[in-house]
Amino acid sequence: MPRLTPSFLRRAEKINPLLPLLLRACRDLRSAQNELRWLTEYARGCNSGAHPRWKPLLLDLCKHRSQGVPLQYLLGSEYFGELEIRCGPGVLIPRQETASSVSYLASRLRQGDFGDLNLNRLRVIDVCTGTGCIPLLLHRLLSRCCHDSSSLRLLGVDVSPIALHYATLNRQLLLDSLLDESRTMAPLRLDGIISSLLSMSFIQADVLPSSVQSQRSTIPQLLPALRHLGEPSWDVLISNPPYISSRAFATTTSRSVRKFEPRVALVPSTTNTCFRSKPELREYLHHVNQGVAKLEEGDLFYPRLLDLADEMSVKVCLFEVADLSQASRVSLLIRSREKWKSVEMWRDEPTLPPDGDGQEPKGSFRVLGRGCGRSVVCWR
Ligand SMILES: C[S@@+](CC[C@H](N)C(=O)[O-])C[C@H]1O[C@@H](n2cnc3c(N)ncnc32)[C@H](O)[C@@H]1O
């Protein structure tokens, strides 16, 4: 990272005395100026009863930013596709690459590429939902192209109460904005869109099997929770699970991610699960490997998600992954199960043509798009 020289900081200070603070976090002048504009707009917007003077608030925000607090936590939201999603400490900030995968999934669903699925009655479960950004974007993209979207059903699941708080809030804000929109759109068409959003729900459940000791935990396991809801079967399973090993977390993530984003969203946590010790975890991964996939610690959720997909009669799965290596391991695992007709790997921008670098199929799997390996998709 380039060092900030005193003369550069003095130059920035002459433009605006707050810029040197922001430069500590974003390093180049252009980004610092953009952030200052957004933070100023935000602070002015808070200029109400609780914050009668916006300037002290702006100074406070810039100080937090200089300590590395993510801009999205300070502004309270991030864009995800065309949606503005609320987020804050304790929940993962939605990423644009995830939105690209979800948008591409929606376009392939609309084209009917995954076999015989009725979009009007599609049932989608998002496991590890965080802010709820995935089901909310998918609802946005699918509900407007359905004849009658009132039977479209989406469910988000997460173990974290903070995530569920944000997911529920985001659904409510989207509902409010749809009701505003209903003044300009044909009411009948919007009725279906609103009723499918009203039926979208978020529940607390644990995806990993719990240990005998923690079976009295108040957090239910996913399958019993779905049976309790009376909804054991789903058509599409999406998941952006924690997928970074503890070692990669310590060595490859940025300081801001490590310090401010929730570790439980990034690294598979084995606390309270039946894989509490490293040998137990290794033995489980060895057992599910079936000699082909050579799974690693960060891959823990994928075999479990595939088991759940079978139990829920899921027809299409989309799993987010860290890179092409993890995509290859997950694809091999899927193929070894002999239950899926097709498997594809998608890069960050699945709709862009390949840039000619390393685009050859990986182990005979089709790889689409440009950028880093981002998702694995399979269908029956
Ligand atoms: C990588 S984040 C994804 C959040 C969101 N889907 C997104 O794309 O921004 C993973 C999420 O998994 C949740 N999670 C972690 N362990 C879990 C478990 N055992 N069962 C259910 N959810 C879990 C975390 O709370 C976190 O919200």
The ligand as a MOL file (V3000), in Angstrom:
LIG
                    3D

  0  0  0     0  0            999 V3000
M  V30 BEGIN CTAB
M  V30 COUNTS 27 29 0 0 0
M  V30 BEGIN ATOM
M  V30 1 C -21.1570 -15.2390 3.9530 0
M  V30 2 S -22.5180 -14.7290 4.9570 0 CHG=1
M  V30 3 C -23.7280 -14.5320 3.6820 0
M  V30 4 C -24.7590 -13.4780 3.9660 0
M  V30 5 C -25.6370 -13.1200 2.7680 0
M  V30 6 N -26.2840 -14.2940 2.2160 0
M  V30 7 C -24.8280 -12.4170 1.7030 0
M  V30 8 O -24.6040 -12.9910 0.6390 0
M  V30 9 O -24.4380 -11.2640 1.9340 0 CHG=-1
M  V30 10 C -22.9060 -16.2210 5.7800 0
M  V30 11 C -24.0990 -16.1890 6.7440 0
M  V30 12 O -24.2140 -17.5100 7.2980 0
M  V30 13 C -24.6770 -17.4160 8.6260 0
M  V30 14 N -24.3080 -18.6690 9.3120 0
M  V30 15 C -23.1060 -19.0250 9.8090 0
M  V30 16 N -23.1370 -20.2590 10.3520 0
M  V30 17 C -24.4060 -20.7120 10.1930 0
M  V30 18 C -25.0810 -21.9170 10.5550 0
M  V30 19 N -24.4320 -22.9060 11.1880 0
M  V30 20 N -26.3850 -22.0490 10.2430 0
M  V30 21 C -27.0500 -21.0330 9.6010 0
M  V30 22 N -26.4620 -19.8700 9.2490 0
M  V30 23 C -25.1670 -19.7010 9.5320 0
M  V30 24 C -23.9890 -16.1680 9.1610 0
M  V30 25 O -24.6840 -15.6570 10.2720 0
M  V30 26 C -23.9890 -15.2570 7.9240 0
M  V30 27 O -25.0950 -14.3980 7.9610 0
M  V30 END ATOM
M  V30 BEGIN BOND
M  V30 1 1 1 2
M  V30 2 1 2 3
M  V30 3 1 2 10
M  V30 4 1 3 4
M  V30 5 1 4 5
M  V30 6 1 5 6
M  V30 7 1 5 7
M  V30 8 2 7 8
M  V30 9 1 7 9
M  V30 10 1 10 11
M  V30 11 1 11 12
M  V30 12 1 11 26
M  V30 13 1 12 13
M  V30 14 1 13 14
M  V30 15 1 13 24
M  V30 16 1 14 15
M  V30 17 1 14 23
M  V30 18 2 15 16
M  V30 19 1 16 17
M  V30 20 1 17 18
M  V30 21 2 17 23
M  V30 22 1 18 19
M  V30 23 2 18 20
M  V30 24 1 20 21
M  V30 25 2 21 22
M  V30 26 1 22 23
M  V30 27 1 24 25
M  V30 28 1 24 26
M  V30 29 1 26 27
M  V30 END BOND
M  V30 END CTAB
M  END
